[in-house]
Structures are given as structure tokens and as C-alpha cells.
Amino acid sequence: MDGVKPIFLIPLLLIIAAGELIAGQNCGCAYIVSQEFFDELTSQADHSCEGNGFYTRDAFLNAWQSYPGFAESSSIDDSKREIAAFFAHVSHETTRMCFKDQEDKSNPYCDPNAQEYPCTPGKMYYGRGPLQISWNYNYGPAGQEIGFDGLNWPEGVSTDAIISFKTALWFWMRNVHGIISQGFGATIRAINGVVECGGGNQDAVNDRVNLYQNYCGQFNVSPGDNLYC
């Protein structure tokens, strides 16, 4: 009986759909970050990459529950644009989900002036995770909010995938979410504007914009205006 679902399957399908909505927690748009979409993101990483198999959709959805304001909007198109922007930056920062840790580990990224979050001797606060969170003044408060010791165990960001995505969402909600309506260019400025914007690194800006436009296309939504910085 093509096109007719057995009655006993209907409750099961409803349970599965409800589970997806609960997993997303916000606008019911966990379906936007589908397994197919996430698999395409991670498939770009070579099998030899340290990040291969680390970044998972389940870890992202789990972390998302702690930040229900992420992609929360009265407009589904605005939600799609924020998700596209987030993953555009994630793909760029991790070189297509290849890296968990920053390649250049020579800089400890310890700011002695951030006395509220003193560096632990021997610990390095270089970029880690989906948005490559760096500096002791980020690891400290991120750890406090998320529930791990960011100053004494910064390695947790590249060890536990849920913590890793939570740090990315923590940074995003503090620095990017509030200006998302200003266009994608504003998000570049918030994340790495000092280095890239105003001609600082046009290739990097172009890569971020191309990724964003690609993901918006996959979500069937216009990327909006003000894409560059």
C-alpha cells in the first residue's frame, strides 16, 4: 500500500519528530542542522585530520540545549542565517572540521592583565574547538559558565566534544548573536576583525563569505546584505 503508513508507525514517527524538536530546544529548527548537512560538513576533513570523528551533530545539539537563545528568532529565515553564519565560521576556523587545536602552538595566549583569570603555569590557551577559543580571559569565564576548569584544563575544549561546542556557543552568544542582524560582515568583525577586516586578510574574509553563502543556499534562504567587512 504505497503512500499509506501503518497505524502503529504514526505514534513512533511523532515520538521521533518530538525528540528532534526537544534536541534543538529553540525554534524547533534542529531539522535545519540535519544529519545530512552535518555529514557534509565533516566529510571535508581528511581521514588523517585530528578532528575527524570528533565534531558530531549529537554533540552540537547537546550543547545547543545550554544556549536556547542561539538561532532563536521570530523568523525562520533569520534562524537559518544565524546557523549558516555559525557553521561558516566553524568551517573556516577548523579548516573544514580538520583541526581541534590551533596549528601554531608557540603562543601561550596568556594575558597577565586579565588578573581575574590568572594563567596556570605550564598551560597554553591557544585556539581550540569549533571557533578556536583562545586567551585565558576567555577560557576562564567560559569554563565557569559551562562547568569545567578552563584555566587548569584548557585541553578539555579539544577532548570533550560537548564542552567544545559549548565553548563555541558561549563565545557566539556573548560576542556575535547580538549583532547578527547587522549582516555577516559584522560577525567576521566580531570574531577576527582586527586581523582580517579592512584588507587585513581578504582571502580569509572571502572564504568565510563563500562558506556562508553556500550554507544559506543549502538552507534555501537569502544571505542578506553587508556580507563583507
C-alpha positions as CSV (number, residue, x, y, z in Angstrom):
1,M,0.0,0.0,0.0
2,D,2.3,2.7,-1.3
3,G,1.9,6.1,0.5
4,V,0.0,4.7,3.4
5,K,1.8,4.3,6.7
6,P,0.7,1.5,9.1
7,I,-1.2,2.9,12.1
8,F,1.3,1.7,14.6
9,L,4.1,3.7,12.9
10,I,2.3,7.0,13.4
11,P,3.0,7.3,17.2
12,L,6.6,6.2,16.5
13,L,7.1,8.9,13.9
14,L,5.6,11.5,16.3
15,I,8.0,10.5,19.0
16,I,11.0,10.8,16.7
17,A,9.8,14.2,15.5
18,A,9.3,15.4,19.0
19,G,12.7,14.2,20.0
20,E,14.3,16.3,17.3
21,L,12.4,19.3,18.5
22,I,13.4,18.8,22.1
23,A,17.1,18.2,21.0
24,G,17.0,21.6,19.3
25,Q,15.2,23.3,22.2
26,N,14.9,26.6,20.3
27,C,12.7,27.4,17.4
28,G,12.2,23.7,16.6
29,C,14.8,24.0,14.0
30,A,17.1,21.1,14.8
31,Y,15.9,19.8,11.5
32,I,17.9,22.7,9.8
33,V,21.1,21.1,11.1
34,S,20.2,17.8,9.7
35,Q,22.4,14.7,9.8
36,E,22.9,15.1,6.1
37,F,24.1,18.7,6.5
38,F,26.4,17.8,9.3
39,D,27.8,14.8,7.5
40,E,28.7,17.1,4.5
41,L,30.5,19.5,6.9
42,T,32.6,16.8,8.5
43,S,33.2,14.8,5.2
44,Q,35.5,17.6,4.1
45,A,38.1,16.7,6.7
46,D,40.7,14.2,5.6
47,H,40.9,10.9,7.5
48,S,44.3,11.9,8.8
49,C,42.8,15.1,10.5
50,E,42.8,15.2,14.3
51,G,39.2,16.5,14.2
52,N,38.0,13.6,12.1
53,G,35.2,11.9,14.1
54,F,35.4,14.5,16.9
55,Y,32.8,17.0,15.8
56,T,29.4,15.3,15.8
57,R,25.8,16.5,15.3
58,D,24.8,14.9,18.6
59,A,27.5,16.9,20.5
60,F,26.3,20.1,18.8
61,L,22.6,19.5,19.6
62,N,23.5,18.6,23.2
63,A,25.5,21.9,23.6
64,W,22.7,23.8,21.9
65,Q,20.4,22.9,24.8
66,S,22.5,25.0,27.1
67,Y,22.1,28.1,24.8
68,P,18.4,28.2,23.8
69,G,18.8,31.7,22.6
70,F,21.1,30.6,19.7
71,A,19.2,30.9,16.4
72,E,16.1,31.9,18.3
73,S,14.1,34.3,16.2
74,S,10.5,35.1,15.2
75,S,11.7,34.5,11.6
76,I,12.8,31.0,10.5
77,D,14.9,32.7,7.8
78,D,16.8,34.7,10.4
79,S,17.3,31.4,12.4
80,K,18.7,29.8,9.2
81,R,21.0,32.7,8.6
82,E,22.4,32.6,12.1
83,I,23.0,28.8,11.8
84,A,24.6,29.3,8.4
85,A,26.8,32.1,9.8
86,F,27.9,30.0,12.8
87,F,28.9,27.0,10.7
88,A,30.6,29.2,8.1
89,H,32.9,30.4,10.9
90,V,33.3,27.0,12.4
91,S,34.3,25.5,9.0
92,H,36.8,28.3,8.4
93,E,38.3,28.2,11.9
94,T,38.8,24.5,11.9
95,T,39.8,24.2,8.3
96,R,36.7,22.3,7.3
97,M,36.4,20.4,10.6
98,C,40.0,19.2,10.4
99,F,41.6,20.7,13.5
100,K,40.7,20.6,17.2
101,D,43.7,22.6,18.2
102,Q,45.4,25.7,16.6
103,E,48.2,24.6,14.3
104,D,50.7,27.1,15.7
105,K,51.0,26.3,19.4
106,S,54.0,28.5,20.1
107,N,52.0,31.4,21.7
108,P,50.6,30.6,25.1
109,Y,47.9,33.3,24.7
110,C,48.2,34.3,28.4
111,D,47.3,37.9,29.2
112,P,48.8,38.8,32.6
113,N,46.5,41.9,32.7
114,A,43.4,39.6,33.0
115,Q,44.0,39.2,36.7
116,E,40.6,37.8,37.3
117,Y,41.5,34.8,35.2
118,P,45.2,34.1,36.0
119,C,47.1,31.7,33.8
120,T,48.0,28.4,35.3
121,P,51.8,27.8,34.9
122,G,52.5,25.4,32.1
123,K,49.1,25.7,30.5
124,M,48.5,27.0,27.0
125,Y,45.4,29.0,25.9
126,Y,45.8,28.8,22.2
127,G,42.8,28.3,19.9
128,R,40.8,25.1,20.5
129,G,37.4,23.8,19.4
130,P,34.9,24.9,16.7
131,L,35.6,28.6,17.0
132,Q,39.2,28.2,18.2
133,I,38.6,29.9,21.6
134,S,41.8,31.5,22.8
135,W,43.2,33.5,25.7
136,N,42.9,32.9,29.4
137,Y,40.3,35.7,29.7
138,N,38.0,33.5,27.5
139,Y,38.9,30.1,28.9
140,G,38.3,31.3,32.5
141,P,34.7,32.6,32.2
142,A,33.7,30.0,29.6
143,G,34.7,27.3,32.0
144,Q,32.8,28.9,34.9
145,E,29.6,29.1,32.9
146,I,29.9,25.7,31.2
147,G,31.1,23.8,34.2
148,F,34.7,22.8,33.5
149,D,38.0,24.2,34.8
150,G,39.0,26.2,31.7
151,L,42.2,27.7,33.3
152,N,43.6,24.4,34.7
153,W,42.2,22.2,32.0
154,P,42.0,24.1,28.7
155,E,42.6,20.8,27.0
156,G,39.0,19.9,27.8
157,V,37.9,22.0,24.8
158,S,39.6,19.6,22.4
159,T,39.0,16.5,24.5
160,D,35.2,16.6,25.1
161,A,33.1,17.4,22.0
162,I,30.2,18.7,24.0
163,I,32.4,21.1,26.0
164,S,34.0,22.0,22.7
165,F,30.7,23.1,21.1
166,K,29.5,24.7,24.3
167,T,32.6,27.0,24.3
168,A,31.9,28.0,20.7
169,L,28.3,28.8,21.6
170,W,29.4,30.6,24.7
171,F,31.6,32.8,22.7
172,W,29.0,33.3,20.0
173,M,26.2,34.3,22.4
174,R,28.5,36.8,24.1
175,N,30.1,38.4,21.1
176,V,28.2,37.6,17.9
177,H,24.5,36.8,18.5
178,G,23.6,40.4,19.4
179,I,24.9,41.8,16.1
180,I,23.7,39.1,13.7
181,S,21.1,41.4,12.3
182,Q,23.8,43.7,11.0
183,G,24.9,41.2,8.4
184,F,27.5,38.5,8.0
185,G,30.3,41.1,7.8
186,A,29.6,42.2,11.3
187,T,30.1,38.6,12.5
188,I,33.5,38.5,10.8
189,R,34.5,41.7,12.6
190,A,33.3,40.3,16.0
191,I,35.3,37.1,15.5
192,N,38.6,38.2,13.9
193,G,38.1,41.6,12.6
194,V,41.3,43.1,13.9
195,V,43.3,40.6,11.7
196,E,41.1,40.2,8.7
197,C,38.8,43.2,8.1
198,G,39.7,46.4,6.2
199,G,42.0,44.4,3.9
200,G,43.9,42.7,6.6
201,N,43.4,39.3,5.2
202,Q,40.9,39.4,2.3
203,D,41.4,35.7,1.4
204,A,40.2,34.7,4.8
205,V,37.2,37.1,4.6
206,N,36.3,35.7,1.1
207,D,36.5,32.1,2.4
208,R,34.1,32.9,5.3
209,V,31.7,34.7,3.0
210,N,31.8,31.8,0.4
211,L,31.0,29.3,3.1
212,Y,28.2,31.4,4.5
213,Q,26.6,31.8,1.0
214,N,27.0,28.1,0.4
215,Y,25.2,27.2,3.6
216,C,22.5,29.8,3.1
217,G,21.9,28.2,-0.3
218,Q,21.6,24.8,1.3
219,F,19.0,26.2,3.7
220,N,17.2,28.0,0.9
221,V,17.5,31.4,2.5
222,S,18.9,34.7,1.2
223,P,22.3,35.6,2.8
224,G,21.2,39.2,3.2
225,D,23.3,42.3,2.9
226,N,26.6,43.6,4.3
227,L,28.5,40.3,3.8
228,Y,32.0,41.7,3.9
229,C,33.9,43.8,6.5
